[in-house]
Amino acid sequence: RSGNIEGAAVGKMFSSWNMMYSALPLGQLESFCRAGLPPLRKMELHFDANLITMVWQTSLNLMGRSENTVRLVGEAMNEHEGPYAGGPFKMVGDIWRRYLCAFFGEWEEGAGNALAAGDSFAQRMKGMKFGMETAIRGILLVGMARKDKSTEAKYKKGAQPVLKQLQIWIGKGCV
């Protein structure tokens, strides 16, 4: 093997994320992730392999192949074990959990996670803007504010920075 192996691994990882967000049939995404992991692990490119594993487990959850729809626990991984339990993988895992919470209507859990996370991802990944992550946080916070009037102010306050960022992007034509 020769060439830019690390660059290819990063490309494969971002491809899996783009496939998830582009509405590719989940079976195709699941197959892409499943087939792509053994070569990455063999080449000891564990960072990218672990990120793809999260997409794989997310696709399994969306297909109903996990006991808990909003936890990254199942055939591909367990969010409570190994590298997924802390550090950058926990942060990225939380992003996928929020995505699943929005998809399955688990507003309270997702909004609680979004409040706890705040803009920590943007702060940690300076210069990188992930519109889907921001939009999902906003959807969860606004959805929970509308659902539960007793805690509406807490969720609206959490949603304000997200909505402000989305308005900036809209104003710049970035939608």
Accessible surface in RSA format (square Angstrom, percent):
REM  Atomic radii and reference values for relative SASA: ProtOr
REM  Chains: A
REM  Algorithm: Lee & Richards
REM  Probe-radius: 1.40
REM  Slices: 20
REM RES _ NUM      All-atoms   Total-Side   Main-Chain    Non-polar    All polar
REM                ABS   REL    ABS   REL    ABS   REL    ABS   REL    ABS   REL
RES ARG A   1   206.98  86.9 123.47  62.9  83.50 198.8  53.54  73.2 153.43  93.0
RES SER A   2   106.39  89.9  77.07 102.9  29.32  67.5  45.96  97.9  60.43  84.7
RES GLY A   3    66.34  81.8   0.00   N/A  66.34  81.8  40.00 109.8  26.35  59.0
RES ASN A   4   110.80  76.4  89.18  86.2  21.63  52.1  40.37  97.2  70.43  68.1
RES ILE A   5    45.77  26.0  44.89  33.4   0.89   2.1  45.18  32.5   0.59   1.6
RES GLU A   6   110.10  63.2 109.98  83.2   0.12   0.3  51.22  99.1  58.88  48.1
RES GLY A   7    31.80  39.2   0.00   N/A  31.80  39.2  21.90  60.1   9.90  22.2
RES ALA A   8    68.77  63.2  48.71  75.2  20.07  45.6  60.86  85.7   7.91  21.0
RES ALA A   9     2.19   2.0   0.12   0.2   2.07   4.7   1.64   2.3   0.56   1.5
RES VAL A  10    62.35  41.0  62.35  56.5   0.00   0.0  62.35  54.2   0.00   0.0
RES GLY A  11    34.76  42.9   0.00   N/A  34.76  42.9  33.23  91.2   1.53   3.4
RES LYS A  12    63.15  30.8  58.02  35.6   5.13  12.2  35.30  31.8  27.85  29.7
RES MET A  13    12.17   6.3  12.17   8.1   0.00   0.0  11.68   9.9   0.49   0.7
RES PHE A  14    72.92  36.5  72.92  45.2   0.00   0.0  72.92  44.2   0.00   0.0
RES SER A  15    43.11  36.4  38.74  51.7   4.37  10.1  11.25  24.0  31.86  44.6
RES SER A  16     0.00   0.0   0.00   0.0   0.00   0.0   0.00   0.0   0.00   0.0
RES TRP A  17    17.86   7.2  17.86   8.6   0.00   0.0  17.86   9.5   0.00   0.0
RES ASN A  18    94.43  65.1  92.40  89.3   2.03   4.9  25.51  61.4  68.92  66.6
RES MET A  19    48.53  25.1  47.48  31.4   1.05   2.5  48.14  40.9   0.39   0.5
RES MET A  20     9.70   5.0   1.16   0.8   8.54  20.3   0.79   0.7   8.91  11.8
RES TYR A  21    63.69  29.7  36.50  20.8  27.20  70.8  34.73  26.1  28.97  35.7
RES SER A  22    78.36  66.2  47.27  63.1  31.09  71.6  47.52 101.2  30.84  43.2
RES ALA A  23    91.61  84.2  58.69  90.6  32.92  74.9  71.42 100.6  20.19  53.5
RES LEU A  24    52.78  29.4  42.62  30.5  10.16  25.5  47.11  33.1   5.66  15.2
RES PRO A  25    78.28  57.0  67.43  61.5  10.85  39.4  78.28  64.6   0.00   0.0
RES LEU A  26    52.97  29.5  47.79  34.2   5.18  13.0  47.79  33.6   5.18  13.9
RES GLY A  27    40.34  49.7   0.00   N/A  40.34  49.7  32.65  89.6   7.69  17.2
RES GLN A  28   103.12  57.7  93.99  68.7   9.14  21.8  38.73  82.4  64.39  48.8
RES LEU A  29     0.20   0.1   0.20   0.1   0.00   0.0   0.20   0.1   0.00   0.0
RES GLU A  30    12.40   7.1  12.40   9.4   0.00   0.0   0.00   0.0  12.40  10.1
RES SER A  31    61.93  52.3  58.53  78.1   3.40   7.8  32.62  69.5  29.31  41.1
RES PHE A  32    51.84  25.9  42.60  26.4   9.24  24.0  50.61  30.7   1.24   3.5
RES CYS A  33     0.20   0.1   0.00   0.0   0.20   0.5   0.20   0.5   0.00   0.0
RES ARG A  34    93.00  39.0  89.05  45.4   3.95   9.4  49.99  68.3  43.01  26.1
RES ALA A  35    73.37  67.5  53.56  82.6  19.81  45.1  62.74  88.4  10.63  28.2
RES GLY A  36     4.42   5.5   0.00   N/A   4.42   5.5   4.20  11.5   0.22   0.5
RES LEU A  37     9.79   5.5   9.79   7.0   0.00   0.0   9.79   6.9   0.00   0.0
RES PRO A  38    84.65  61.7  73.89  67.4  10.76  39.1  81.61  67.4   3.04  18.9
RES PRO A  39    57.01  41.5  52.11  47.5   4.89  17.8  56.80  46.9   0.21   1.3
RES LEU A  40     7.62   4.2   7.62   5.5   0.00   0.0   7.62   5.4   0.00   0.0
RES ARG A  41    83.76  35.2  76.67  39.1   7.09  16.9  45.22  61.8  38.54  23.4
RES LYS A  42   153.16  74.7 123.08  75.5  30.08  71.6  87.53  78.8  65.64  69.9
RES MET A  43    61.21  31.7  36.13  23.9  25.07  59.7  42.44  36.1  18.76  24.9
RES GLU A  44   131.65  75.6 113.46  85.8  18.19  43.3  26.79  51.8 104.86  85.6
RES LEU A  45    26.69  14.9  22.66  16.2   4.03  10.1  26.69  18.7   0.00   0.0
RES HIS A  46    86.37  47.2  84.38  58.7   1.99   5.1  66.09  68.1  20.28  23.6
RES PHE A  47   112.51  56.3 105.94  65.6   6.57  17.1 108.20  65.6   4.31  12.3
RES ASP A  48    13.45   9.4  13.39  13.3   0.06   0.1   0.00   0.0  13.45  13.4
RES ALA A  49     0.00   0.0   0.00   0.0   0.00   0.0   0.00   0.0   0.00   0.0
RES ASN A  50    12.22   8.4  12.22  11.8   0.00   0.0   0.00   0.0  12.22  11.8
RES LEU A  51    10.15   5.7  10.15   7.3   0.00   0.0  10.15   7.1   0.00   0.0
RES ILE A  52     0.64   0.4   0.64   0.5   0.00   0.0   0.64   0.5   0.00   0.0
RES THR A  53     1.82   1.3   1.82   1.8   0.00   0.0   1.82   2.4   0.01   0.0
RES MET A  54     0.44   0.2   0.44   0.3   0.00   0.0   0.44   0.4   0.00   0.0
RES VAL A  55     0.00   0.0   0.00   0.0   0.00   0.0   0.00   0.0   0.00   0.0
RES TRP A  56    27.78  11.1  27.78  13.4   0.00   0.0  27.78  14.8   0.00   0.0
RES GLN A  57     0.00   0.0   0.00   0.0   0.00   0.0   0.00   0.0   0.00   0.0
RES THR A  58     0.00   0.0   0.00   0.0   0.00   0.0   0.00   0.0   0.00   0.0
RES SER A  59     0.00   0.0   0.00   0.0   0.00   0.0   0.00   0.0   0.00   0.0
RES LEU A  60     0.14   0.1   0.14   0.1   0.00   0.0   0.14   0.1   0.00   0.0
RES ASN A  61     0.50   0.3   0.00   0.0   0.50   1.2   0.11   0.3   0.39   0.4
RES LEU A  62    24.44  13.6   5.41   3.9  19.03  47.8   5.41   3.8  19.03  51.2
RES MET A  63    57.75  29.9  25.30  16.7  32.45  77.3  21.31  18.1  36.44  48.3
RES GLY A  64    60.27  74.3   0.00   N/A  60.27  74.3  29.97  82.2  30.31  67.9
RES ARG A  65   118.17  49.6  96.78  49.3  21.39  50.9  52.07  71.2  66.09  40.1
RES SER A  66    19.87  16.8   0.22   0.3  19.65  45.3   7.05  15.0  12.82  18.0
RES GLU A  67   192.11 110.3 148.79 112.6  43.32 103.2  68.78 133.0 123.34 100.7
RES ASN A  68    66.47  45.8  61.23  59.2   5.24  12.6  21.49  51.7  44.98  43.5
RES THR A  69    49.74  35.4  47.37  48.0   2.37   5.6  36.52  49.0  13.22  20.0
RES VAL A  70     8.03   5.3   8.03   7.3   0.00   0.0   8.03   7.0   0.00   0.0
RES ARG A  71    67.33  28.3  67.33  34.3   0.00   0.0   9.26  12.6  58.08  35.2
RES LEU A  72     0.08   0.0   0.08   0.1   0.00   0.0   0.08   0.1   0.00   0.0
RES VAL A  73    50.09  33.0  46.95  42.5   3.15   7.6  46.95  40.8   3.15   8.5
RES GLY A  74    37.34  46.0   0.00   N/A  37.34  46.0  20.69  56.8  16.65  37.3
RES GLU A  75   102.70  59.0  61.70  46.7  41.00  97.6  47.98  92.8  54.72  44.7
RES ALA A  76    19.29  17.7   0.00   0.0  19.29  43.9   0.72   1.0  18.57  49.2
RES MET A  77    12.78   6.6   0.65   0.4  12.13  28.9  12.63  10.7   0.15   0.2
RES ASN A  78    40.59  28.0  36.10  34.9   4.49  10.8  10.82  26.0  29.77  28.8
RES GLU A  79    21.40  12.3  16.32  12.3   5.08  12.1  11.05  21.4  10.34   8.4
RES HIS A  80   118.50  64.8  96.61  67.2  21.88  56.0  67.58  69.7  50.91  59.2
RES GLU A  81   107.53  61.7 102.41  77.5   5.12  12.2  39.44  76.3  68.09  55.6
RES GLY A  82    59.91  73.9   0.00   N/A  59.91  73.9  36.54 100.3  23.37  52.3
RES PRO A  83    67.37  49.1  50.16  45.7  17.21  62.5  64.40  53.2   2.96  18.4
RES TYR A  84    22.38  10.4  19.54  11.1   2.84   7.4  16.66  12.5   5.72   7.1
RES ALA A  85    51.02  46.9  29.62  45.7  21.40  48.7  32.56  45.9  18.46  48.9
RES GLY A  86    32.58  40.2   0.00   N/A  32.58  40.2  27.15  74.5   5.42  12.1
RES GLY A  87    45.87  56.6   0.00   N/A  45.87  56.6  26.43  72.5  19.44  43.5
RES PRO A  88    50.77  37.0  50.71  46.2   0.06   0.2  50.77  41.9   0.00   0.0
RES PHE A  89    19.68   9.8  19.37  12.0   0.31   0.8  19.37  11.7   0.31   0.9
RES LYS A  90    96.80  47.2  94.79  58.2   2.01   4.8  74.60  67.1  22.20  23.6
RES MET A  91    28.36  14.7  22.67  15.0   5.69  13.6  24.18  20.6   4.18   5.5
RES VAL A  92    12.51   8.2  12.51  11.3   0.00   0.0  12.51  10.9   0.00   0.0
RES GLY A  93     6.16   7.6   0.00   N/A   6.16   7.6   6.16  16.9   0.00   0.0
RES ASP A  94    22.98  16.1  22.62  22.5   0.36   0.9   1.89   4.5  21.09  21.0
RES ILE A  95     5.99   3.4   5.12   3.8   0.87   2.1   5.12   3.7   0.87   2.4
RES TRP A  96     0.00   0.0   0.00   0.0   0.00   0.0   0.00   0.0   0.00   0.0
RES ARG A  97    31.40  13.2  31.40  16.0   0.00   0.0   3.51   4.8  27.90  16.9
RES ARG A  98     4.19   1.8   3.64   1.9   0.55   1.3   0.70   1.0   3.49   2.1
RES TYR A  99    36.08  16.8  35.08  20.0   1.00   2.6  13.57  10.2  22.51  27.8
RES LEU A 100     0.00   0.0   0.00   0.0   0.00   0.0   0.00   0.0   0.00   0.0
RES CYS A 101     1.58   1.2   1.58   1.8   0.00   0.0   0.00   0.0   1.58   1.7
RES ALA A 102    18.46  17.0   7.10  11.0  11.36  25.8   7.24  10.2  11.22  29.7
RES PHE A 103   128.11  64.1  96.28  59.6  31.83  82.8 104.77  63.5  23.33  66.8
RES PHE A 104    68.19  34.1  41.75  25.9  26.44  68.8  47.09  28.5  21.10  60.4
RES GLY A 105    33.40  41.2   0.00   N/A  33.40  41.2  15.73  43.2  17.67  39.6
RES GLU A 106    77.86  44.7  75.42  57.1   2.44   5.8   6.25  12.1  71.61  58.5
RES TRP A 107    70.36  28.2  68.93  33.4   1.43   3.4  48.43  25.8  21.93  35.6
RES GLU A 108   111.38  63.9 107.02  81.0   4.37  10.4  28.27  54.7  83.11  67.9
RES GLU A 109    55.00  31.6  41.48  31.4  13.52  32.2  32.43  62.7  22.57  18.4
RES GLY A 110     0.02   0.0   0.00   N/A   0.02   0.0   0.02   0.1   0.00   0.0
RES ALA A 111     0.00   0.0   0.00   0.0   0.00   0.0   0.00   0.0   0.00   0.0
RES GLY A 112    31.76  39.2   0.00   N/A  31.76  39.2  26.34  72.3   5.42  12.1
RES ASN A 113    24.48  16.9  14.49  14.0   9.99  24.1  12.29  29.6  12.19  11.8
RES ALA A 114     1.09   1.0   0.00   0.0   1.09   2.5   0.00   0.0   1.09   2.9
RES LEU A 115    58.20  32.4  37.49  26.8  20.71  52.1  39.35  27.6  18.86  50.7
RES ALA A 116    93.57  86.0  50.90  78.6  42.67  97.1  63.89  90.0  29.68  78.6
RES ALA A 117    22.26  20.5  10.62  16.4  11.65  26.5  18.21  25.6   4.06  10.7
RES GLY A 118    29.88  36.9   0.00   N/A  29.88  36.9  29.04  79.7   0.84   1.9
RES ASP A 119    69.89  49.0  65.62  65.3   4.27  10.1  19.10  45.0  50.79  50.7
RES SER A 120    51.24  43.3  44.39  59.2   6.84  15.8  42.03  89.5   9.21  12.9
RES PHE A 121    11.11   5.6  10.73   6.6   0.39   1.0  10.73   6.5   0.39   1.1
RES ALA A 122    28.39  26.1  22.12  34.1   6.28  14.3  22.56  31.8   5.84  15.5
RES GLN A 123    90.21  50.4  81.93  59.9   8.28  19.7  34.37  73.2  55.84  42.3
RES ARG A 124   137.67  57.8 106.98  54.5  30.69  73.1  42.98  58.7  94.69  57.4
RES MET A 125    65.19  33.8  60.24  39.9   4.95  11.8  50.54  43.0  14.65  19.4
RES LYS A 126   148.27  72.3 124.84  76.6  23.43  55.8  97.76  88.0  50.51  53.8
RES GLY A 127    79.33  97.8   0.00   N/A  79.33  97.8  39.78 109.2  39.56  88.6
RES MET A 128    72.31  37.4  66.83  44.2   5.48  13.1  54.01  45.9  18.30  24.2
RES LYS A 129   126.36  61.6  94.78  58.2  31.59  75.2  64.10  57.7  62.27  66.3
RES PHE A 130    46.11  23.1  38.45  23.8   7.66  19.9  41.69  25.3   4.42  12.6
RES GLY A 131    33.94  41.9   0.00   N/A  33.94  41.9  22.59  62.0  11.35  25.4
RES MET A 132    73.77  38.2  64.43  42.6   9.34  22.2  57.38  48.8  16.39  21.7
RES GLU A 133    10.00   5.7   7.64   5.8   2.36   5.6   4.71   9.1   5.29   4.3
RES THR A 134    10.50   7.5  10.50  10.6   0.00   0.0   1.31   1.8   9.19  13.9
RES ALA A 135    28.67  26.4  27.59  42.6   1.08   2.5  27.91  39.3   0.76   2.0
RES ILE A 136    17.95  10.2  17.95  13.4   0.00   0.0  17.95  12.9   0.00   0.0
RES ARG A 137    16.99   7.1  16.99   8.7   0.00   0.0   0.00   0.0  16.99  10.3
RES GLY A 138     3.03   3.7   0.00   N/A   3.03   3.7   3.03   8.3   0.00   0.0
RES ILE A 139    88.01  50.1  80.29  59.8   7.73  18.6  85.65  61.7   2.36   6.4
RES LEU A 140     0.00   0.0   0.00   0.0   0.00   0.0   0.00   0.0   0.00   0.0
RES LEU A 141     2.45   1.4   2.45   1.8   0.00   0.0   2.45   1.7   0.00   0.0
RES VAL A 142    39.66  26.1  39.31  35.6   0.34   0.8  39.66  34.5   0.00   0.0
RES GLY A 143    19.01  23.4   0.00   N/A  19.01  23.4  15.13  41.5   3.88   8.7
RES MET A 144     4.65   2.4   4.65   3.1   0.00   0.0   4.65   4.0   0.00   0.0
RES ALA A 145     2.47   2.3   2.42   3.7   0.05   0.1   2.47   3.5   0.00   0.0
RES ARG A 146   178.07  74.8 163.08  83.1  14.99  35.7  50.99  69.7 127.08  77.0
RES LYS A 147   133.26  65.0  99.45  61.0  33.80  80.5  72.04  64.8  61.21  65.2
RES ASP A 148    42.02  29.4  38.52  38.3   3.51   8.3  10.92  25.7  31.10  31.0
RES LYS A 149   137.36  67.0 118.33  72.6  19.03  45.3  92.82  83.5  44.55  47.4
RES SER A 150   102.86  86.9  58.09  77.5  44.76 103.1  57.39 122.2  45.47  63.7
RES THR A 151    43.86  31.2  38.90  39.4   4.96  11.8  43.64  58.6   0.22   0.3
RES GLU A 152    42.25  24.3  41.82  31.6   0.44   1.0   6.73  13.0  35.52  29.0
RES ALA A 153    79.81  73.4  68.98 106.4  10.83  24.6  73.68 103.8   6.13  16.2
RES LYS A 154   108.49  52.9  96.52  59.2  11.97  28.5  62.42  56.2  46.06  49.1
RES TYR A 155    10.20   4.8  10.20   5.8   0.00   0.0   0.01   0.0  10.19  12.6
RES LYS A 156   102.61  50.1 102.40  62.8   0.21   0.5  57.31  51.6  45.31  48.3
RES LYS A 157   163.29  79.7 154.58  94.8   8.71  20.7 101.92  91.7  61.37  65.4
RES GLY A 158    19.56  24.1   0.00   N/A  19.56  24.1  13.66  37.5   5.90  13.2
RES ALA A 159     1.06   1.0   1.06   1.6   0.00   0.0   1.06   1.5   0.00   0.0
RES GLN A 160   101.77  56.9  99.42  72.7   2.34   5.6  42.34  90.1  59.43  45.1
RES PRO A 161    84.23  61.4  73.37  66.9  10.86  39.5  78.59  64.9   5.63  35.0
RES VAL A 162     2.92   1.9   1.07   1.0   1.86   4.5   2.91   2.5   0.01   0.0
RES LEU A 163    66.39  37.0  65.93  47.2   0.47   1.2  66.27  46.5   0.13   0.3
RES LYS A 164   142.40  69.5 135.77  83.3   6.63  15.8  84.23  75.8  58.17  62.0
RES GLN A 165    42.53  23.8  41.37  30.2   1.17   2.8  14.48  30.8  28.05  21.3
RES LEU A 166    40.80  22.7  40.66  29.1   0.14   0.4  40.66  28.6   0.14   0.4
RES GLN A 167   116.67  65.2 110.23  80.6   6.45  15.3  40.67  86.6  76.01  57.6
RES ILE A 168    74.55  42.4  66.68  49.7   7.87  19.0  73.62  53.0   0.93   2.5
RES TRP A 169    32.34  13.0  32.34  15.7   0.00   0.0  22.04  11.8  10.30  16.7
RES ILE A 170    88.17  50.2  78.25  58.3   9.91  23.9  78.25  56.4   9.91  26.9
RES GLY A 171    70.10  86.4   0.00   N/A  70.10  86.4  36.23  99.4  33.87  75.9
RES LYS A 172   152.34  74.3 118.84  72.9  33.50  79.8  77.80  70.0  74.55  79.4
RES GLY A 173    59.71  73.6   0.00   N/A  59.71  73.6  30.55  83.9  29.15  65.3
RES CYS A 174    78.28  59.2  51.88  57.9  26.40  62.0  26.46  67.0  51.82  55.9
RES VAL A 175   143.22  94.2  71.64  64.9  71.59 172.5 107.07  93.0  36.16  98.1
END  Absolute sums over single chains surface
CHAIN  1 A     9280.6       7061.5       2219.1       5562.9       3717.7
END  Absolute sums over all chains
TOTAL          9280.6       7061.5       2219.1       5562.9       3717.7
